[in-house]
């Protein structure tokens, strides 16, 4: 267990071993979350990777048409309609 002393303004230094483990350096954005009365610190990169894994699992069994292709088709049709009304 590591400890730290809170300084003026509520500042706490994240020990080097944890900064390295998180892959964060000065100027990086970190995210604080309260979970069951404890504060959890993650990096922005880790949260993005977690979200990507979530959506990958969510879409793993999807067998429908490409949602991106549908959106592109809709946008092109909308563009054609707009051109016709000009």
C-alpha positions as CSV (number, residue, x, y, z in Angstrom):
1,X,0.0,0.0,0.0
2,X,1.3,3.5,-0.9
3,X,0.3,6.6,1.0
4,X,0.5,10.3,0.1
5,X,-0.1,13.6,1.9
6,X,-2.7,15.9,0.5
7,X,-1.3,19.3,-0.1
8,X,-2.8,22.8,-0.5
9,X,-5.8,22.8,-2.8
10,X,-6.5,19.1,-2.4
11,X,-3.5,18.1,-4.5
12,X,-2.1,14.5,-4.2
13,X,0.9,13.2,-6.1
14,X,0.2,9.9,-7.9
15,X,3.2,7.6,-7.1
16,X,5.5,7.0,-10.1
17,X,4.8,3.2,-10.3
18,X,1.0,4.0,-10.8
19,X,1.7,6.8,-13.3
20,X,3.8,4.3,-15.3
21,X,1.2,1.6,-15.0
22,X,-1.5,3.9,-16.2
23,X,0.8,5.3,-18.9
24,X,0.1,8.9,-17.9
25,X,2.5,11.8,-17.9
26,X,2.3,15.5,-17.1
27,X,-0.5,17.1,-19.0
28,X,-2.5,13.9,-19.6
29,X,-6.1,13.8,-18.8
30,X,-7.2,11.4,-16.0
31,X,-10.6,10.3,-14.9
32,X,-11.7,10.0,-11.3
33,X,-14.7,7.8,-10.6
34,X,-16.4,6.8,-7.3
35,X,-17.1,3.1,-7.1
36,X,-18.6,1.7,-3.9
37,X,-17.2,4.6,-1.8
38,X,-13.7,4.3,-3.3
39,X,-12.1,6.6,-5.8
40,X,-10.8,4.9,-9.0
41,X,-8.3,6.7,-11.3
42,X,-8.1,5.7,-14.9
43,X,-6.5,7.4,-17.9
44,X,-8.4,8.8,-20.8
45,X,-6.8,6.2,-23.1
46,X,-7.9,3.3,-20.8
47,X,-11.5,4.6,-20.8
48,X,-11.5,4.8,-24.6
49,X,-10.1,1.3,-24.9
50,X,-12.8,0.1,-22.4
51,X,-15.5,1.7,-24.5
52,X,-14.2,0.2,-27.7
53,X,-14.2,-3.3,-26.1
54,X,-17.8,-2.7,-24.8
55,X,-19.0,-1.8,-28.3
56,X,-17.0,-4.6,-29.9
57,X,-18.8,-7.1,-27.6
58,X,-22.2,-5.4,-28.2
59,X,-21.8,-5.6,-32.0
60,X,-20.1,-9.0,-32.1
61,X,-23.3,-10.9,-32.9
62,X,-24.8,-8.2,-35.1
63,X,-25.6,-9.6,-38.5
64,X,-27.5,-6.8,-40.1
65,X,-26.3,-4.4,-42.7
66,X,-23.4,-2.0,-42.0
67,X,-24.7,0.9,-40.0
68,X,-22.0,3.1,-41.4
69,X,-23.0,2.2,-45.0
70,X,-26.7,2.9,-44.2
71,X,-25.7,6.3,-42.7
72,X,-23.6,7.1,-45.8
73,X,-26.5,6.1,-48.1
74,X,-29.0,8.3,-46.2
75,X,-26.6,11.3,-46.2
76,X,-26.1,11.0,-50.0
77,X,-29.8,10.8,-50.6
78,X,-30.3,13.8,-48.4
79,X,-27.6,15.7,-50.3
80,X,-29.4,14.9,-53.6
81,X,-32.7,16.1,-52.2
82,X,-31.1,19.4,-51.1
83,X,-29.5,19.9,-54.5
84,X,-32.9,19.4,-56.2
85,X,-34.4,22.1,-54.0
86,X,-31.8,24.7,-54.8
